[in-house]
Amino acid sequence: MAATFKIPMSKMVLTLFLIAVAAVAGVVTWSFRSGLTWTGICLIAVAGPLAVFYWYMLYITPKRAAITVAEEGILLAAPPFASAVIPWASVVKTFPVNLVLDDDFAITKAVKHMSFAGYKSGVVKIKDNREAVIVTNRRDVLCIQTEDRYYLLGPSDLSGFIKEVEKAGP
């Protein structure tokens, strides 16, 4: 039976984002004393599209990120930055990693990557120019090592994820 684990953005980040958008809209409204028409035009032309873009990047993209542990392997879906199918036959080993304390897994270069307020998703280079796929909203992750690359996965329910990997894995 498959189990799915989510990796959402922190609710505090989303709340602060909404407060910042409201503050910018308030400042624009206050600073344009030339009338409601020009204020509305500025809010619609500038603040609106930027708010929609950032809302998509901070809420919609992380909300779609999921890790599914099944009998056949792991399905990682974190579009547009990371997605992979990891069959159990390709897994060399699994072990816990702390991204802050373990120097071997420090990110040295971003290939295709998003990192914001603790949320990380994408393909990166780590020490010794090794490639890693990272999807996490936390510092401690489970590293799934294959012959090709490392997968640094840290869903919100990390302990449940580790139990499922131990139960279904190699």
N, C-alpha and C positions, 0 to 999 in steps of 0.2 A: 504494500500500500504506500502510495506517495505522500510525502509531507512537504508543504510549502512554507517557506520562511520569508518574511518581508524585511526590507531595509529602508524604512522611511527617513525623511529629514526630520530633525528635532522640531517639536512643536514650538519651542521657544524661538527658534530661528524664524519660523513662519509668522509667529506673532510679532516679532520685532520688525519683520519685513512689512507687514500690514500697517504697523504704527508709523514706519518711515514713509510709506506711500501717503498715508493720511497727513503727515506733517508736511511733506513736500507740496501736496495739493493745497493745504492751508496757507503755506508761505507764498505760493504762487498767487492764490486768491487775494491775499493781503497786499502783496507787493504791486499787483497790477491795479492801480486805482483808476485806470482809464475806462472802466466799465465792465459789465458782466460779459459782453460779447467777446472782447479780446481775452479775458481771463478764460472763458470757456474754450476758445480756439486753442490757446496754449495748453490747457489741460488735455484736450482731446488729441492734439497733434503730437505732443511730447510725452507727457506723463502717462497717458493711457497706454500707448504701445509699449513703452518701457516696462510699465507695471505688468502687462500681460506677458511679455517675454520673460521677465524675472520670475513671475509666478509659475510659469511653465517649467523653468529650469529648477526652481526650488521646491515645487510641490508635485507637479505632474510626473516629471522624470523620475525622481526618487520613489514616488508612490507605486510606479509600475515595476520597480526593481524587485525581483524575487528569485529565490533559490529553491529548487524542487529536488528533493532526495527521493529517488525511486529505486526499484530493484535492479534496474539496468545501469544506473549511474546518477550523475548530478546534472541538472539542467539549470544553467545560469542565464537569466534574462534581465539585463539592466540596460535597455536601449537608451540612447544611441551609442553609448561608450563601451559597453562590454556585454558580450553574450557568448556562451559556449556550451557544448555538450561534453561532459567528462565521463566516459565509460569506466566502470570499476576496473576493467582489465588494464587501463592505462595508468592507474594510480600507483605510484611507487610507495608513498607513505603519507600519513597525515600527522600533523603535530601543531600545538598551539604556538602562536607568535604574538608578541607585544610590539606593535609598530613603533612605539616611542622608545622602548628600551633595547630592542634587538637591532644592532647596527647592520647586520647582514641583510635586513629587509627594509632599510631606509631607502626611500625613493630618491634616485639620483637624476632621473630624466622622465618627463611625461611624454608618452608617444601619442595617446589619444585619451585624455583624462579630464575629469572634473573633480575639483576639490573645494568644498565650501563648508565652513563651520562644522568640521568633524565628519562630514559625509564625503566619501571618496568613491569614485567609479571610473574604471577605464583600464587601459593598458599602460604600464609603466616599466621603466628599467630600474632594477635594484643593483646592489653591490655586485661587482665583477661583470657588469653589463648583462645580467640575466634578465629575462622578460618575465613579468608577473601581471596577472589580471587581478585587479583589486576592486571589490565591492563591499563597502562597510560603512557603518555609521558609529563605529566605536574604535578604541585603540587595540583591544585584544581581538584576535581573529583566529580562525582555524586555517592553517596552510595545508593545501592539498597539492602535493608535489607529483607532477607527471614527468615523463622524459623530456617533454618540450618546454614546459614552463611551470611556474608556481601560480596557484590560485589562492589569493588571500581573501577569505570570505568571512564577514562578520555581521550576520543578521541581528536584529534586536533580541531575539531569543537564542543566544549563542549556546547555552547549555542544552537546550532542546535540539538544536542543530547538531551538536557534537554527538548526542545520544543516537539520533537518527543515522548519522554517518557510521557510527560504530555498529549499529544494528544491521544496516543494509550494505555497508562497505566491504572491502576485501578482507 
